[in-house]
Amino acid sequence: MSGFTGTMRLVRLALRRDRITLPAWTLGMAAFLAATTAMFEDSYTKHPELLAPDTQIVVENPGMRVLGLVTGPTVGGYTMHRDGLTLAVLAALMSVFAVVRHTRQSEELGREEMLGAGVVGRYASIGAAVIVALAANLVLAGLLGLGMIVAGQPVTGSLVAGISIALVGVAFTGVAAVTSQLASTTRGATGLAAAALGASFLLAATGNMLGTVDSAALRVTSAWPAWLSPIGWSQQMRPFADNLWWPAGLSALALGLLTSGAVLLAGRRDVGRGMWPERRGAARARPSLLSPSGLVWRLQRGALLGWAIGLVGFGLVFGALSEQIGGLEGAATEWYAAFGGDADLLGAYWASMMQVAGLAVAAYVVTLLLRLHHDEAQGTLEPVLGTAVSRLRWLSAYAVNALVGAALLVLLFAVAMVIAGGMVLGDTPSLLRDLVGAALVQLPAIAVLGAAVLALVMLLPRWSVGLSWVLVVFAIFVGPMFGPSLGLPSWLMDLSPFSHVPNAPAVSISPGPVVALVAVCAALAGVATLAMRRRDLALPA
Amino acid sequence: MTTAIAVSGLVKDFGSRTRALDHLDLRVEAGEVHGFLGPNGAGKTTTIRVLLGMLRADGGHVELLGGDPWRDAVALHRRLAYVPGEVNLWPNLTGGEVIDLLGELRGTLDASRREELVERFQLDPTKKIRAYSKGNRQKVALVAAFSSEVELYLLDEPTSGLDPLMEAVFQDVVQELRADGRSILLSSHILSEVEALCDRVTIIRAGRAAESGTFDDLRHLTRTSVVVDTTRPLEPVTRWPGVHDARVHGGHAEFSVDPGELNRVLGHLVDLEVRSMVTSPPTLEELFLRHYDEDIAGRGAGAVAEVVRAR
């Protein structure tokens, strides 16, 4: 019996368990890409003269270069610049979740022990997880390529585009195989892989930002940091222009090395443990833990710290860019003009960055509030509600933590931008005043999304996780970041709470929309509270 | 107040098809240890969750410590402690932190009692919950519950993962609580434990109370088993009224007798010149298996029934 005996059986088990999850991920991403490609194809067929200037906007603007690498004026290339980063992150997350689900999570839940007692080798679950994730990425590559071909793009470019996105998933399959060996919990393994994804994005973004622009302003050549990142390698394939194949070898090599590393690590540790030993803790609880909000704070402080580090990093980078934005000329200014008017280009830039941070923090709030559902479904709610804690107090503990955490994160982002921006521009105090206001004005929109998640958890507990993420994606895509460039009607865009956030500091903050958002939030919270009081708890049997 | 738990005609449905509790009656007097027995899936955990206000009753009357468990949940929970059947705790907190947290949330943690119980249950409070075995997680929940001095303890299969030593500690603690006048509802599958601790029991089957009373009450309703040797042949035994499951071998017989017929059967036996005789009251296990038996027989399986008759 070798270390890989039983791998194919485990592959079949994993495919059976993922028969809905993985098709949903791959089809969803392909549908999204096909739809946006068709939209850009349609708009540039009507106005072909706009393609070159629009490409120049994203090439000349370092803030836009962060999103991707541009190679010449093509509809496919333009689409990949708009969608590429989102898709790359999603492909990475799909792969990380799949690998962790079939390795570390099944160990944490004790399933691995049952399987390991059968005729199954030590490395079979790593092998099976990697095979399943690779298969998903292969299907993803095909579906993405097909989506672009159907939307009228050249065949070779479409296929290269699909493969380039899937290769990010391939590289992070290897990353997750290693983090699953290092951390002893699902949360830890996913968190480490997510941190690697964040670093990978920062490297690619920095490389593109610092890259050189050709004389026609239609092509960017990345600086060296981009070459240290799987997202960077994916972009270097330059679909619809150079159609390079060899960067794919870098991702394949990374997968091979990382998977071998994971197998090596797995051979040196006990089942159920990570490489890092379990530490002992306090015999007595600190007073700060002894309340529902204290408990929630304790449960999520690690995640909050990770988000804080990420947002401070992005804040410093985006803040430092302020000087270059201030010096922008020509076509590149139009995008910001739409955000805050020509008069205050820098203000518009800051407003747009604050909104990006607001979206990210909303995602944090949603992950936190969905723990309410997990507490209930996994049964950790039972001992708490068996004590003198009311349902309302438990809900409030989460709401307070979500609000405080969100405020902390947007403020940290603002302060980081102020520090870096103040260094390049001077006049730190007035910048601080402007950006703190712009940060706080994000909170009502975030709170509306949070309250909607609470209502879902209380009204439809079984469906709440999926529906909440659908809601987040919907709010982002019909919101101000994507809605206008997708040409969506204004009534649809009005459905996103983010469409109502004042574009501070470019535009002064008007109380109307803020009050309206707070009112909607209160109404949703009221629905959640009423539903919560009426229903049975959905505890495990 | 003399009644800790008064449940009558309790109905709980899950969806339109599944009736988990079907007019259940349960009465626990103040100061008694009440055993709550029944096969898996009979509705024990559902009953306890209704008593805690986590599930809402669809019909019937439920009173806990004189209040309505759905409406007055928080006020009532200050006066009770609960050990869930499946102990789900936060994997990254230590056992000691969980004990303090749950006690504080209940509002009645007694610090010196906590120390004493950690010692008695030989619990290492510095380990993370995820590093504990099932039995040790259960010990965390037990110490957390018993560290609070409350009127009522609801214990849902609290000892299913404990070793015999810890089981003995658990029984000692429950005896002390009883001597102290506390009320305890103990759902359990460990019959020796129930027999040792409980004043009264309720046997629940398919969401209904099948029987309720003291052991003596229940035994009076049940047959006595007899093993007898006589000088004269025992063949007539099978024809006497009230005799069941008789196995006769010349002057040796084993059978069971209905409670009302025991005296008359003894009279007949004397006529056959008894040489030796053993009678034994039914054990709790037999009482219990009789109800399981009916349950299983209803589902069309016979294996356990054979075993019961062979006893």
HADDOCK unambig.tbl for C-alpha pairs under 7 A between the chains (distance, minus, plus):
assign (segid A and resid 280 and name CA) (segid B and resid 126 and name CA) 5.48 0.50 0.50
assign (segid A and resid 280 and name CA) (segid B and resid 127 and name CA) 5.19 0.50 0.50
assign (segid A and resid 280 and name CA) (segid B and resid 128 and name CA) 6.56 0.50 0.50
assign (segid A and resid 281 and name CA) (segid B and resid 94 and name CA) 5.97 0.50 0.50
assign (segid A and resid 281 and name CA) (segid B and resid 126 and name CA) 4.93 0.50 0.50
assign (segid A and resid 281 and name CA) (segid B and resid 127 and name CA) 6.17 0.50 0.50
assign (segid A and resid 281 and name CA) (segid B and resid 128 and name CA) 6.73 0.50 0.50
assign (segid A and resid 282 and name CA) (segid B and resid 94 and name CA) 6.63 0.50 0.50
assign (segid A and resid 282 and name CA) (segid B and resid 126 and name CA) 5.35 0.50 0.50
assign (segid A and resid 283 and name CA) (segid B and resid 96 and name CA) 4.64 0.50 0.50
assign (segid A and resid 283 and name CA) (segid B and resid 97 and name CA) 6.47 0.50 0.50
assign (segid A and resid 283 and name CA) (segid B and resid 125 and name CA) 4.93 0.50 0.50
assign (segid A and resid 283 and name CA) (segid B and resid 126 and name CA) 4.57 0.50 0.50
assign (segid A and resid 284 and name CA) (segid B and resid 96 and name CA) 5.13 0.50 0.50
assign (segid A and resid 284 and name CA) (segid B and resid 97 and name CA) 5.28 0.50 0.50
assign (segid A and resid 284 and name CA) (segid B and resid 100 and name CA) 6.80 0.50 0.50
assign (segid A and resid 285 and name CA) (segid B and resid 96 and name CA) 6.65 0.50 0.50
assign (segid A and resid 285 and name CA) (segid B and resid 97 and name CA) 4.25 0.50 0.50
assign (segid A and resid 285 and name CA) (segid B and resid 100 and name CA) 5.94 0.50 0.50
assign (segid A and resid 285 and name CA) (segid B and resid 101 and name CA) 7.00 0.50 0.50
assign (segid A and resid 289 and name CA) (segid B and resid 101 and name CA) 6.99 0.50 0.50
assign (segid A and resid 290 and name CA) (segid B and resid 101 and name CA) 5.04 0.50 0.50
assign (segid A and resid 290 and name CA) (segid B and resid 104 and name CA) 6.18 0.50 0.50
assign (segid A and resid 291 and name CA) (segid B and resid 105 and name CA) 6.52 0.50 0.50
assign (segid A and resid 379 and name CA) (segid B and resid 88 and name CA) 5.55 0.50 0.50
assign (segid A and resid 380 and name CA) (segid B and resid 88 and name CA) 5.04 0.50 0.50
assign (segid A and resid 380 and name CA) (segid B and resid 89 and name CA) 5.28 0.50 0.50
assign (segid A and resid 380 and name CA) (segid B and resid 90 and name CA) 6.78 0.50 0.50
assign (segid A and resid 383 and name CA) (segid B and resid 84 and name CA) 6.99 0.50 0.50
assign (segid A and resid 384 and name CA) (segid B and resid 102 and name CA) 6.84 0.50 0.50
assign (segid A and resid 386 and name CA) (segid B and resid 52 and name CA) 6.55 0.50 0.50
assign (segid A and resid 386 and name CA) (segid B and resid 77 and name CA) 6.50 0.50 0.50
assign (segid A and resid 386 and name CA) (segid B and resid 82 and name CA) 6.14 0.50 0.50
assign (segid A and resid 387 and name CA) (segid B and resid 77 and name CA) 5.31 0.50 0.50
assign (segid A and resid 387 and name CA) (segid B and resid 78 and name CA) 6.66 0.50 0.50
assign (segid A and resid 387 and name CA) (segid B and resid 102 and name CA) 6.91 0.50 0.50
assign (segid A and resid 387 and name CA) (segid B and resid 105 and name CA) 5.89 0.50 0.50
assign (segid A and resid 387 and name CA) (segid B and resid 106 and name CA) 4.52 0.50 0.50
assign (segid A and resid 388 and name CA) (segid B and resid 74 and name CA) 4.57 0.50 0.50
assign (segid A and resid 388 and name CA) (segid B and resid 75 and name CA) 6.72 0.50 0.50
assign (segid A and resid 388 and name CA) (segid B and resid 77 and name CA) 4.89 0.50 0.50
assign (segid A and resid 388 and name CA) (segid B and resid 78 and name CA) 5.27 0.50 0.50
assign (segid A and resid 388 and name CA) (segid B and resid 105 and name CA) 5.97 0.50 0.50
assign (segid A and resid 388 and name CA) (segid B and resid 106 and name CA) 4.76 0.50 0.50
assign (segid A and resid 389 and name CA) (segid B and resid 74 and name CA) 6.05 0.50 0.50
assign (segid A and resid 389 and name CA) (segid B and resid 105 and name CA) 6.48 0.50 0.50
assign (segid A and resid 390 and name CA) (segid B and resid 74 and name CA) 5.77 0.50 0.50
assign (segid A and resid 536 and name CA) (segid B and resid 54 and name CA) 6.03 0.50 0.50
assign (segid A and resid 536 and name CA) (segid B and resid 55 and name CA) 4.55 0.50 0.50
assign (segid A and resid 536 and name CA) (segid B and resid 56 and name CA) 6.01 0.50 0.50
assign (segid A and resid 537 and name CA) (segid B and resid 54 and name CA) 5.65 0.50 0.50
assign (segid A and resid 537 and name CA) (segid B and resid 55 and name CA) 6.17 0.50 0.50
